Amino acid sequence: MKRRDLLKMATLAPCTSFILGTHKTHALTPRATTARRRRVRPTDAGWPSKESWQSLNAAVDGNLIEVRPLLAPCALQSDSPACVDVMQHLRNPFYLGDQAGGTQVSGWLDAWTPAPSAYAIRARGAADVVAGVNFARTNNLRLVVKGTGHSYLGTSNAADSLLIWTRAMSAVRLEDAFVPTGCSGTVAPVSAVTAETGAVSIDLYDAVTNRAGRYVQAGGCTDTGVAGLVQSGGFGSFSKGFGTAAANLLEAEVVTADGLVRTANACLNPDLFWALKGGGGGTFGVITRVTLQTHELPNRFGGASMKIKAQSDAAFARLIARFVSFYHSSLFNSHWGEQVKLGPDNTLEVSMASQGLDRAQLDDVWRPFAHWLEASPQDFTLMRPLFIYAIPPQRYWDVENNPSMIHDARAGSPKHHCWWSGDQDQVGAYIHGYESLWLPASLLEPYAQPRLAKALFAASRFKQLSLHMNKGLAGATPQARAAARQTAMNPAVVDAFTLVIIADGEGSAYPGLPRPPIDLKTAHADARAIGLAAAELRKIAPDAGSYVSESNYFNPSWQRAYWGSNYERLCIIKKKYDPEGLFFVHHGVGSEGWSADGFTPI
Ligand SMILES: Cc1cc2nc3c(=O)[nH]c(=O)nc-3n(C[C@H](O)[C@H](O)[C@H](O)COP(=O)(O)OP(=O)(O)OC[C@H]3O[C@@H](n4cnc5c(N)ncnc54)[C@H](O)[C@@H]3O)c2cc1C
């Protein structure tokens, strides 16, 4: 480790000093210190007896299930109906979310492999969650929480654990005049939506936009779970207009490690409320319900897409420089989100989404860039010409009228359950490597643009870069930026114009899936190339933060990268609500106090 890195680490007190009470500068809520013990596995003498499990099962009305690996039916018989069923649906993200042993990615090279919990509670309400939390605490079990399993880092999956699985809790209700509990008389009522914790983004968009003509900030990926999203931060395509999901949280119901059902909002348990807004999933308790603010719907949603190939490295460098300048002058505002990709094959691919702009306005925005390209046919080929559209918002998430969406065709599945065809490759993917960095908007200033363009070009020599413009809030509305400052996310998100994601992998590699072995040499080469690409960007953004839920599993300074200056406060809140560390996730707040698998205190 370089000296500079050591110095950076030195300024950040490790969470263990708060958890264990050795940090000198903070008076912590006094609590009886309970010795943290190694958690038990099914092979240990201390594992609960059959009778204990039976009584837990009775307490949750028969909703305790033994969890099997996703491909377990195929290990028994490859032509059994159960095996045929799982193979048929392996590329359906809603199916994966509906399996107790399901994960949305099928693992990560040298990091984690899907491994089912010993048992899961298919929770139907807060009472089931309380039963699970109390059982795990009193029996010293490794506890894990899952909504739909959209964790790249594998944080909703742990072998030999008890899983609290919230997918079945998915009711959504609109609120005309919501006032958080305990805030009566201090805040004005607002329009809102209340969702049980297993609801996914498209459930919210369907209820709020399609049916009620309003807007709610959920995820871009339609099947991301609402509780995971809020605790990550949570970006959708239009986050520059409406902020993060976390910043829109008005209230959460949460079961904490002591088994209490608490309400968290600006008036009740405000410290917990703040921590739930971006402090990381599976860390502070089990959320059972959230209420998010809703907004007036803009007149149009739309977007622009195209793919350009430059004929030489020099032409590509020129194209990047021109796009950076065009982005700064024309797209760097609250209307535009989503992505631009820069590839080692000298391609620039635009897949941008807009809100609040009609077709004529979109044409005006893109015309100068299109003309610039047309002026140099010898340098640039349009692999896909510019396509611009603007539609009424209620058609955006309407699967019947949107050919870019794939419907969950299983019998009985809700009509609105669909995913973007562009997200199909992510379903069940196996990850070779992954990095993400927030780039500060200061790099867009005209004097800095040449440095930015040069670094983007240099990084793109190693791997494709995806610039997610909606995942940085510079250029967003003042309200969206101010609200994000009131969350636990790394404050760098407010001043970043983009989150650059550099990732690669391959198709599904679930344990037990019949397929050729992973080519480890290629996979490791991919991981190295991703690291080299990120290193080029760190030259211009040495302290770049990273989005907790879309980030590098191996990030050595994750505390600073995910939460920046908020980390210390998060540690104090963790200590207050979970002093024994019942809730553990990889690189979550307080995880320094545990072995990598979360079983052994260190
Ligand atoms: C394919 C894919 C697409 C994605 N798209 C987006 C996107 O568009 N925008 C974005 O911002 N992020 C995105 N993410 C990141 C994703 O939003 C986060 O990982 C989010 O936490 C997912 O929540 P989940 O319930 O779907 O997943 P899970 O894996 O079930 O949960 C994620 C984390 O939250 C915890 N958790 C889940 N439910 C609860 C609960 N009720 N109480 C307490 N903790 C809980 C879990 O323990 C786990 O640590 C994506 C991830 C993937 C894999």
The ligand as an ORCA input file, in Angstrom:
! r2SCAN-3c Opt
* xyz 0 1
  C     -28.841     -6.722    -12.402
  C     -28.787     -5.585    -11.420
  C     -29.343     -4.365    -11.762
  C     -29.298     -3.292    -10.864
  N     -29.859     -2.099    -11.226
  C     -29.797     -1.050    -10.379
  C     -30.388      0.207    -10.711
  O     -30.999      0.367    -11.753
  N     -30.256      1.227     -9.813
  C     -29.606      1.071     -8.634
  O     -29.510      2.031     -7.869
  N     -29.076     -0.104     -8.290
  C     -29.150     -1.166     -9.127
  N     -28.606     -2.361     -8.755
  C     -28.081     -2.495     -7.416
  C     -29.303     -2.876     -6.533
  O     -30.213     -1.834     -6.532
  C     -28.979     -3.056     -5.161
  O     -28.129     -4.181     -5.067
  C     -30.210     -3.294     -4.258
  O     -29.727     -3.419     -2.976
  C     -31.015     -4.485     -4.662
  O     -31.963     -4.831     -3.692
  P     -32.720     -6.217     -3.823
  O     -33.693     -6.378     -2.743
  O     -33.214     -6.286     -5.226
  O     -31.536     -7.265     -3.710
  P     -31.066     -8.191     -2.497
  O     -29.849     -8.871     -3.009
  O     -32.162     -9.051     -2.040
  O     -30.688     -7.193     -1.348
  C     -29.600     -6.315     -1.497
  C     -29.042     -5.965     -0.130
  O     -30.057     -5.363      0.646
  C     -30.345     -6.168      1.784
  N     -31.791     -6.209      1.938
  C     -32.712     -6.636      1.047
  N     -33.942     -6.506      1.569
  C     -33.781     -5.983      2.801
  C     -34.676     -5.618      3.835
  N     -35.980     -5.771      3.697
  N     -34.179     -5.111      4.968
  C     -32.838     -4.968      5.143
  N     -31.949     -5.303      4.206
  C     -32.418     -5.807      3.042
  C     -29.766     -7.534      1.523
  O     -29.355     -8.150      2.717
  C     -28.575     -7.188      0.655
  O     -27.497     -6.833      1.444
  C     -28.671     -3.461     -9.607
  C     -28.134     -4.696     -9.260
  C     -28.189     -5.753    -10.157
  C     -27.577     -7.078     -9.765
*
